[in-house]
């Protein structure tokens, strides 16, 4: 039996936790094009905070030897003797909300350069049904010169990582698996089953596994869009949406979703992948796209509600000082990818207000690079005309926000987590 050696392509929020887990049992090489990231990981430091330092250092190897453990590199030669290649790169959308498969194409080219007979390439990136076999495999064939399902094989096992979640870690989340042939499906499933304590589910085909993943996030997106629409309706009727949801939640089968900003790299993106494929095969997905329109518009809606409250309180809008609490896409996590807090901030700034952004979790260089916004990591001592909580970081929950507000100031709680009686909830 051939000794298993695994290459993980992409060492971000998904790839690193998976590489660390596999490294407890196998010889693993983590490959990434970011040299700075590689240097940090080889020193045992993960800036995404997904893998704790002591846990990472326990598996990191200083050389690419045959022992179990994790060696990270930007050198393609470090992965040429692997026989399993697991691709965990992002799958973003472009400015027109169309799927951008560039990271998948590039990573497939990289793997194709070192692909050998008998190797298995597993994709974890969230895609629409058909991407693995119709988009990625042809790249692998072209670059490697090998024949699919004769010389090499493919698998798919969609990631279910929840950034910042220390309870549902990768080994504790049931893993869907699939292979390009029934035999390969069993091999892929066995590989994951060897480290995933929560178990695995072997899907009959790769397309089934791809579809299962993309509808998981689409379902959540639609449900959140529904309660966001309810919030708009109940706000017009002067009814507390959270109180309504709490009352309705006493029914055993009521789904406990809350209104809010839908960002991040999954829920706010994946429905567009499914919609794109649906349109390609001749179906216009009305519910999926309607949900996206509602959720994509929530940043502008929140900003307009805050401006209305400020006007009611006789606050001069132009030049008003506003404190925005949080810019990451979710609480207690440094991930700023596709954060909708930016929509609120930019809309407020369009009214001529001065917005201060406080977030102790965010990487301030990354925020500047991605969004051109300045952030601070210490709570300011000055007073503001309005304070908005857009992200429920633990650090925000015990702050005496009234002390930071001017006499007629507005306190707006997007997440519905503040106990302050003066706050207005979404």
CORZI-V190387 format. One record per residue. N is the residue number from 0. SS is DSSP state (h for helix, s for strand, l for the rest). PSI is psi in degrees with one decimal (* if undefined). Layout:
BEGIN
N/SS/PSI ; N/SS/PSI
END
This chain:
BEGIN
0/l/130.9 ; 1/l/136.1 ; 2/l/132.1 ; 3/l/128.0 ; 4/s/125.2 ; 5/s/134.2 ; 6/s/129.0 ; 7/s/118.3 ; 8/s/106.8 ; 9/l/115.3 ; 10/l/51.5 ; 11/l/-145.6 ; 12/l/-27.7 ; 13/l/-49.3 ; 14/h/-42.8 ; 15/h/-50.4 ; 16/h/-36.9 ; 17/h/-43.3 ; 18/h/-42.5 ; 19/h/-41.8 ; 20/h/-49.0 ; 21/h/-33.3 ; 22/h/-15.8 ; 23/l/-16.4 ; 24/l/-20.3 ; 25/l/168.4 ; 26/s/115.5 ; 27/s/136.9 ; 28/s/122.7 ; 29/s/123.4 ; 30/s/132.1 ; 31/l/150.6 ; 32/l/-6.9 ; 33/l/103.9 ; 34/h/-36.8 ; 35/h/-43.1 ; 36/h/-44.3 ; 37/h/-44.7 ; 38/h/-41.9 ; 39/h/-44.9 ; 40/h/-39.9 ; 41/h/-22.3 ; 42/l/-2.7 ; 43/l/19.6 ; 44/l/126.7 ; 45/l/107.4 ; 46/l/-16.1 ; 47/l/-11.2 ; 48/l/19.4 ; 49/l/-32.2 ; 50/l/122.5 ; 51/l/151.4 ; 52/h/-46.4 ; 53/h/-35.4 ; 54/h/-40.1 ; 55/h/-44.9 ; 56/h/-25.4 ; 57/l/-21.8 ; 58/l/-15.6 ; 59/s/134.2 ; 60/l/146.8 ; 61/l/-17.9 ; 62/l/159.7 ; 63/l/70.2 ; 64/l/-170.2 ; 65/l/-3.4 ; 66/l/158.0 ; 67/l/148.4 ; 68/s/-176.6 ; 69/s/125.1 ; 70/s/128.2 ; 71/s/139.9 ; 72/s/156.9 ; 73/l/0.4 ; 74/l/119.0 ; 75/h/-25.9 ; 76/h/-21.8 ; 77/h/-19.3 ; 78/h/4.7 ; 79/l/-20.5 ; 80/l/15.2 ; 81/l/157.2 ; 82/l/-9.2 ; 83/s/128.5 ; 84/s/119.1 ; 85/s/116.1 ; 86/s/120.4 ; 87/l/42.4 ; 88/l/161.4 ; 89/l/155.6 ; 90/l/85.2 ; 91/l/-176.6 ; 92/s/158.1 ; 93/l/-173.3 ; 94/l/-18.0 ; 95/l/14.9 ; 96/l/27.9 ; 97/l/142.2 ; 98/s/133.8 ; 99/l/104.2 ; 100/l/10.0 ; 101/h/-47.5 ; 102/h/-35.5 ; 103/h/-42.1 ; 104/h/-46.7 ; 105/h/-44.4 ; 106/h/-33.2 ; 107/h/-37.3 ; 108/h/-42.3 ; 109/h/-48.6 ; 110/h/-39.9 ; 111/h/-30.9 ; 112/h/-22.8 ; 113/h/3.2 ; 114/l/138.4 ; 115/l/168.0 ; 116/l/133.5 ; 117/l/-9.7 ; 118/l/154.6 ; 119/s/127.1 ; 120/s/119.5 ; 121/s/129.2 ; 122/s/137.2 ; 123/l/-12.6 ; 124/l/142.6 ; 125/l/126.4 ; 126/l/172.5 ; 127/l/158.3 ; 128/l/127.4 ; 129/l/-15.1 ; 130/h/-44.5 ; 131/h/-52.2 ; 132/h/-27.0 ; 133/h/-22.7 ; 134/h/-45.8 ; 135/h/-44.9 ; 136/h/-43.7 ; 137/h/-34.0 ; 138/h/-44.4 ; 139/h/-43.3 ; 140/h/-45.9 ; 141/h/-45.9 ; 142/h/-38.7 ; 143/h/-26.6 ; 144/l/8.9 ; 145/l/161.6 ; 146/l/129.7 ; 147/s/137.4 ; 148/l/9.5 ; 149/l/-55.1 ; 150/l/-39.1 ; 151/s/168.1 ; 152/s/168.7 ; 153/s/156.5 ; 154/s/167.9 ; 155/s/131.5 ; 156/l/93.7 ; 157/l/135.5 ; 158/l/145.9 ; 159/l/27.1 ; 160/l/136.7 ; 161/l/97.2 ; 162/l/133.2 ; 163/l/-8.0 ; 164/l/109.3 ; 165/l/-4.1 ; 166/l/-49.6 ; 167/l/71.5 ; 168/l/168.8 ; 169/h/-36.8 ; 170/h/-16.2 ; 171/h/8.7 ; 172/l/122.2 ; 173/l/135.9 ; 174/s/125.3 ; 175/s/135.5 ; 176/s/160.7 ; 177/s/156.5 ; 178/s/163.3 ; 179/l/-13.4 ; 180/l/161.3 ; 181/h/-39.6 ; 182/h/-43.8 ; 183/h/-35.0 ; 184/h/-41.3 ; 185/h/-37.0 ; 186/h/-44.2 ; 187/h/-43.4 ; 188/h/-41.7 ; 189/h/-37.0 ; 190/h/-49.3 ; 191/h/-38.8 ; 192/h/-23.1 ; 193/l/-16.4 ; 194/l/-16.4 ; 195/l/107.9 ; 196/l/-23.1 ; 197/l/-13.4 ; 198/l/176.4 ; 199/s/162.3 ; 200/s/112.9 ; 201/s/111.3 ; 202/l/153.8 ; 203/l/-29.4 ; 204/l/164.2 ; 205/h/-39.9 ; 206/h/-36.4 ; 207/h/-44.0 ; 208/h/-40.0 ; 209/h/-44.0 ; 210/h/-39.0 ; 211/h/-43.4 ; 212/h/-47.2 ; 213/h/-26.9 ; 214/h/-21.1 ; 215/h/-51.3 ; 216/h/-30.9 ; 217/h/-38.2 ; 218/h/-44.9 ; 219/h/-40.8 ; 220/h/-44.7 ; 221/h/-41.6 ; 222/h/-39.7 ; 223/h/-37.2 ; 224/h/-37.8 ; 225/h/-48.0 ; 226/h/-26.6 ; 227/h/-39.0 ; 228/h/-38.2 ; 229/h/-40.3 ; 230/h/-40.3 ; 231/h/-42.2 ; 232/h/-49.4 ; 233/h/-30.1 ; 234/h/-37.7 ; 235/h/-26.2 ; 236/l/3.3 ; 237/l/44.4 ; 238/l/137.1 ; 239/l/110.0 ; 240/h/-41.5 ; 241/h/-35.2 ; 242/h/-38.1 ; 243/h/-46.2 ; 244/h/-35.9 ; 245/h/-41.3 ; 246/h/-46.0 ; 247/h/-29.3 ; 248/l/-8.3 ; 249/l/-13.6 ; 250/l/135.4 ; 251/l/-29.5 ; 252/l/17.1 ; 253/l/133.1 ; 254/l/125.8 ; 255/l/66.4 ; 256/l/152.6 ; 257/l/153.1 ; 258/l/156.6 ; 259/l/-172.1 ; 260/l/130.1 ; 261/l/96.2 ; 262/l/-153.5 ; 263/l/175.7 ; 264/l/-2.5 ; 265/l/-72.2 ; 266/h/-37.8 ; 267/h/-4.0 ; 268/h/-46.5 ; 269/h/-37.2 ; 270/h/-29.6 ; 271/h/-29.8 ; 272/h/-44.5 ; 273/h/-41.3 ; 274/h/-40.3 ; 275/h/-47.3 ; 276/h/-38.9 ; 277/h/-42.9 ; 278/h/-33.5 ; 279/h/-33.0 ; 280/l/8.1 ; 281/l/17.4 ; 282/l/131.7 ; 283/l/111.7 ; 284/l/93.0 ; 285/h/-47.1 ; 286/h/-43.9 ; 287/h/-48.0 ; 288/h/-31.9 ; 289/h/-42.0 ; 290/h/-40.4 ; 291/h/-41.3 ; 292/h/-43.0 ; 293/h/-49.6 ; 294/h/-36.4 ; 295/h/-23.8 ; 296/l/0.8 ; 297/h/-30.8 ; 298/h/-45.2 ; 299/h/-38.7 ; 300/h/-46.8 ; 301/h/-45.7 ; 302/h/-42.6 ; 303/h/-35.6 ; 304/h/-39.0 ; 305/h/-43.1 ; 306/h/-41.5 ; 307/h/-43.2 ; 308/h/-38.4 ; 309/h/-40.0 ; 310/h/-42.8 ; 311/h/-30.6 ; 312/l/13.8 ; 313/l/35.0 ; 314/l/128.2 ; 315/l/122.8 ; 316/l/-50.3 ; 317/l/121.9 ; 318/l/-1.0 ; 319/l/144.3 ; 320/s/121.1 ; 321/s/134.8 ; 322/s/120.3 ; 323/s/121.6 ; 324/s/103.5 ; 325/l/135.0 ; 326/l/-8.5 ; 327/l/166.2 ; 328/l/-15.7 ; 329/l/170.2 ; 330/l/148.4 ; 331/l/43.1 ; 332/l/138.3 ; 333/l/2.8 ; 334/l/118.3 ; 335/l/8.9 ; 336/l/127.6 ; 337/l/39.1 ; 338/l/132.7 ; 339/l/-4.7 ; 340/h/-31.4 ; 341/h/-36.4 ; 342/h/-41.4 ; 343/h/-47.9 ; 344/h/-48.8 ; 345/h/-36.5 ; 346/h/-41.2 ; 347/h/-39.6 ; 348/h/-28.6 ; 349/h/-19.2 ; 350/l/-0.8 ; 351/l/14.5 ; 352/l/159.9 ; 353/s/111.8 ; 354/s/124.5 ; 355/s/129.3 ; 356/s/116.8 ; 357/s/120.5 ; 358/l/108.9 ; 359/l/-10.5 ; 360/l/-29.7 ; 361/l/146.8 ; 362/l/112.3 ; 363/h/-28.7 ; 364/h/-38.8 ; 365/h/-41.0 ; 366/h/-42.1 ; 367/h/-42.6 ; 368/h/-43.1 ; 369/h/-38.2 ; 370/h/-6.4 ; 371/l/27.5 ; 372/l/142.0 ; 373/l/132.2 ; 374/s/157.5 ; 375/s/156.0 ; 376/l/10.0 ; 377/l/141.3 ; 378/l/124.2 ; 379/l/156.6 ; 380/l/-7.5 ; 381/l/173.3 ; 382/l/153.3 ; 383/s/157.7 ; 384/s/-23.3 ; 385/s/145.3 ; 386/s/130.9 ; 387/s/125.7 ; 388/s/107.8 ; 389/l/-19.8 ; 390/l/132.0 ; 391/l/55.2 ; 392/l/145.7 ; 393/h/-34.0 ; 394/h/-22.7 ; 395/h/-20.1 ; 396/h/-23.9 ; 397/l/12.8 ; 398/l/136.7 ; 399/l/87.4 ; 400/h/-27.9 ; 401/h/-31.1 ; 402/h/-17.5 ; 403/h/-1.3 ; 404/s/142.4 ; 405/s/167.1 ; 406/s/-44.5 ; 407/s/23.6 ; 408/s/160.4 ; 409/s/133.5 ; 410/s/115.9 ; 411/s/125.3 ; 412/s/95.6 ; 413/l/-35.9 ; 414/l/-11.8 ; 415/l/36.9 ; 416/l/-12.0 ; 417/l/142.1 ; 418/l/-1.8 ; 419/l/121.2 ; 420/l/-18.9 ; 421/l/-4.4 ; 422/s/145.7 ; 423/s/126.2 ; 424/s/150.1 ; 425/l/*
END
